[in-house]
């Protein structure tokens, strides 16, 4: 029985830590990081490199930055630097020659030092990405990844004390105004919605839901269309990370973990989103 309890506590901690998109524990470390120079690592894949350059130039605001090829990082061995690049999970459908992670992860990552094999002790922040990324997908994946990480830092720097950097505190502040979910139409990629019997997506969500081609979601991201939120997942060996974010600025609306075989948006996810909206509306009236 004790083993079961300990396992449950471990899983709860693991899930929560992966929900806040960062590993910082002390407020002073967040403040110090703001003076760090971010080195955005470019790889041989031209679509990847062009997309991360554009995303950082448009959406990264937390630190200064510069760009460097992965084969030209010798000059960054000493100094106050951090590194932004991509970690590919084992089961992902990504042909680009990027990096991987010791704790299997499909995401843009920021680390203290550049390493082709990301280790937990080196990881500072991350933004989950889709498991299938082809040439045309890098633009929107890089946009969301950069925005998610930037949002984490901008939320963390506002913490009044170190205790507010805990997973529960950070998640309660994602996004700062949860009422913005109320009027958004939820987009779900075709074949990624799984309902049973008479379950109805719009009733469960209590709002407008539409299954669309992935190109429609990408269009909303490119236009930064504030009228949409969308569902996506990022799967690794152990878990499927389910997320709903706004098309504009990638504000996190919903995060949940499930087994790798349960990645589709289901009734439980839609009900949870409805609850978030209900609580947000009620909170706004208080």
N, C-alpha and C positions, 0 to 999 in steps of 0.2 A: 504493500500500500504506500509506504514511504517513497519507494522508487517511482511509483506512478505520480505522486504529488510533486516530487522533484523534477520529473520529466515535464510535467505540465507547467511548472514555474519556469523551467528553462525555455520551453517553447514560447511561452508568453513573452519572456524577455527578448528572445530572438526575434519574434514577430514585431514587437514594439520598436526594437532598435533599428530594424530595417524600414520602419515606417517614417522615420524622421529625416532620412537622407543625409545624416552626418554623424560623426563620431566624437565631436567635441564635448567635453565634460565641464570645462571651466570657462567662465565668461571672459576672463583675461586672455585666454588662448584665442578666443574668437576675435577680440579686439586687436591682438597682436597679428593675427592672420591678415587683417585688413591692410597691413603694411607689406605683406608678402607680394612678391612679383610672380604672377601666374604665367608659366610657360606652357603654351598650347602646343602639344606634340603633333606633328604632321607625319602621315605615313605615305607610302608609295601610291596608295589608291587616291586618284585625283578627285573623285566625287566626294569621298570622305573629307579630304583636306579642304577642298573649296567650301564645303558645307559647314565645317566647324569654324573656319575663318569667318564666314559670313555671320554665323550665329553669335560668336563671341563679340564681333564688332558691333552687332546690333543690340544684343541683349545682356552682355556681361557688364555689371556696374560695380561689383564689390571690391575689386582690386585692380591694380595696373596689370598689364599683360603684354606678352610678346609671343611670336610664333617661331618654332624651330623644328627642323626635320629630325626624325628619330635617330638618324645616323650622325647627327651633329649636336650632341648634348654634352660633350665633354666640358665645355666652359661653364656648365651649370652645376658642377659637382660641389662647388663651394659657394656659399651665399644664401640669402634668404629667398628661396624659390619653392614653389609648389608646381605640380605638373597635372595638366588636364589631358586625358586621352580616353580611349575606348577599351573596355574589357569584354571579351566575347565569351559567352557561356558555351559549354560543351555541346549542347544540343541545338544551338542556333543555326540558322540557315544564312550565314554571312560569309561571303567569299573573301572580303577584304583581309589583308594580313595585318591584323592589329594585335592586341594583347589578350591575356587571359587572367583569371583570378584563382587563387588558392581556395578561397571560399567562392564556389562557382557563382558567377554574377554576369548578367548581360546589361551593361550600363556604361554611361560616361562616368569616369571616376576622376577624383582629384587625390593625389598622393603626395607625401612629403618628398619622396625621391622617385625618379622614374625607374620602373622595373617592368619587364615584359611579363612577369608573373606577379600580380598584385597580391600582397599579403595583408591580413587583417591589421597588423600593427603599423602598416604603412598607409592605410586608407584613411582619408579625411572626410570625403563627401562623395555622393554618387547620385545619379539620376537614371532610373530604370528605363530601358529601351525595349522595343519589340524584338522578337527573336528572328524575324525574317526582315532583312534589310538588303535591298538590291540598290543598284546605282541611283535610281530615281527617288529612293526613300531617304537618302542620307540628309537631305535638306530639312525635312520636317523632324526627323529623329534628332538631329543636332540642335534644332531650335528648341524642342521640348527638353532635351537633356540639359542644355545650358540654362534654360529658364528655371527648371526644377532646382538645380543646384544653387543658382543665384537667389531663388526664393528662400531656400533654407538658410543661407547666410544672412540675408536681410531680416529674416524672422529671428534668427539666433542673436544677432547683434543688439536687438531690442530687449533681450531678456534682462530683467532687473537684477537677477542674481543667478549663480551657477545652477541652483536647483531647478530653475525654469528651463534648463536645457535638457531635462529628462524627456524621455520619449512621450510620456502622457501629456506633459505641458506643451511640448512642441506640437504634437498632433492636435491639441485643442485650439491652437492658433493657426492651423492650416485650413482654409485661408483665413485671414483676419476677419473677413465679412462673409460668413457662410450663407447669408441671405441671397448672395448673388447666384446661388444654385436654383433659386425658386423659379426664375423666369427663363432659364436656359432650356433649350431643346437638347435632348440627349441623343447623340449619334452612336450607333453600334455597328461595327463592320459586319457585312453579310456573313451568315453562318456562325456568328459569335454570340448569338442569343439563344439560350436554351430554356424553354418553358414547357410545363407539362399540362396536358388536358386543356381546361378552360382558363388557365392563367393568362392574364392580359397585361402586357408590358406597361401600357399607359396608366392603367388602374393601379398597378403595383407601385409605379414611380410617382403617380399623381401628377402627371405632366406629359409633355409631348416627347415621344420616343420614336425613332426611325432607324431601320436597318438600311445601310447605304454601302456603296462601294468604298473601298479604302481611299480612293481618289477624292471622294467628297470630304472625308475627314482631313486629308492632307490639304485640300483647298482651304478649309476653314482655318487650319493652322497657319498656312502661308499668308492669309488675309488677316490673321489675328482677329477673327470674328467673335466678338463678345457675346453673341446670341447663342453660341453653342458650347456644350460640354461633350466629351466623348469618352468611351470606354476603350481600354487596351490592357494587355497583360504582358508580363515579362517572366518567362519561365526558366528555372535552373534545374539542377538534378533533384533537389529536395522539395522545392516549393513552386507554386504559381502565384506571383504577385499581381493582384488585380487592382487597377487604378481607374479612377475617373478624374479627368482634369479639364479645365476650361481651355477652349481653343485659343483664347487671348491670354498670354502670359503664363500659361500652364499652371494655374492655381490648382492645388490639390483639393479635390472635393471628397474623395473616397479612397481608402486603401484597405485591402484585406488579403490574407494569405489563404491558400488552399493547397490541396495536393496537386502535383504536376498533371494529373489526368483530369483536373476540374478547373479548366481555364476559361470556360465560357461564362458570360454574364447570365445569371440565373435569377429566380424569384427572390432569393435571399438578398442578393446584391441590390436589386431594385427596391425592396422593402427598406433596406438600410439607408438608401439614398432618400427615400420618402421621409424616414425618421429624421434624417439630418435637416431636411427642409422644414419639417414641422417644428423641431426644436429651435431652428433659426428664426422662424416667424414668431414663435412664442417669446423667444428672448428679445426680439425687437420690440415687442409690445410691453415688456416689463419695465 
